[in-house]
Amino acid sequence: MNLQQLEYIVALDKLQNFVKASEACFVTQATLSMMVKKLEEELEVKLFDRSRQPVKTTAIGEKVVSQAKHILAGARRMKEIIEEEKGIISGELRIGIIPTLAPYLLPLFLKGFLRDFPQVKLLINEFTTEIIIQKLRNGDLDAAVLATPLQEVGLQEDVLFYERYFLYVGKQEKGFSKQFVLPKDIDLSRLWLLEEGHCMRAQVLNLCSLKKQKQVGEQFLYNAGSIETLKNMVDTDFGMTIIPELAAGNLSPAQRKRLRFFRKPVPVREISLVTHREFLKASLVRSLRVSILASIPPHMQQAEQVAVLGI
């Protein structure tokens, strides 16, 4: 038994196909098949049911694959320990980030991070919270930046900052004359929302207590796919929406006049760096945290007189 064989069975368990698994491991299908068969012979168990398509991991095979993941993680961690001792920050970091945060946060820290850590390769993808959670559990992501708290067993949340919510109002709306507003001031029939699947939508629903109301769906004419679309709708002087603080950072002077502040306690979304509790690449993740915090205004790193919205 060797680490290479363990990598092969983990890949085969994940992809459920010998051809795809061999391509992922950069070996021929014949080589992967032979090595998996040798491991089965050594262990005297059948790890995969080859008579089924896609290939199915057997009951005992699932236990062996689970242990193989732990062994491989331990081996990678040994390499990390050595690099940390030498003061080397290098490697590949796979990051997931929610779409309502990515366009506004990434430009703040990305350039500085790549400059400070030239030996690190970042692979960043936008996903919804549900998909990110699954990919963290599967090991397809090393870390994620998203709204919390998640209350997901096995995931570790490290709070980064608190992002205030603002009301963004069209000139013709009733709330346009007010500088400070309360959730009850929002005309629900005029409120633009993000489409289903965005955690920010759930937070806005919680803020406005919409989940307690009947026939909520009939109150909305349109569900947008991005914050920018929501802002553009309001800019036509029709309706209102709720936007997070970073999204307000690039508003024009005319657009900033549309912003209305919520009275204290100010509604916020908590943004955290999330990893699996058995995550590796600890030094890379710490470096990412430092870069993000260095790009965020100090007031956003404090939780004073705010109300964290649930997801």
ABEGO torsion letter per residue (X at the ends): XBAAAAAAAAAAAAAGBAAAAAAAAGBBAAAAAAAAAAAAAAAGBBABBAABOBBBBBAAAAAAAAAAAAAAAAAAAAAAAAAAAAGBBBEBBBBBBBAAAAAAAAAAAAAAAAAABAABBBBBBBBBAAAAAAAAAAGABABBBBBOBAGBBGBBBBBABBBBBBBBBBAABAAAABABBBAAABBAAABBBBBBGBAAAAAAAAAAGAAABBGAAAABABBBABAAAAAAAAAAGBEBBBBBAAAAAABBAAAAAABBBBBOBBBBBBBBBBBBAABBGAAAAAAAAAAAAAABBAAAABBBGBBBBBX
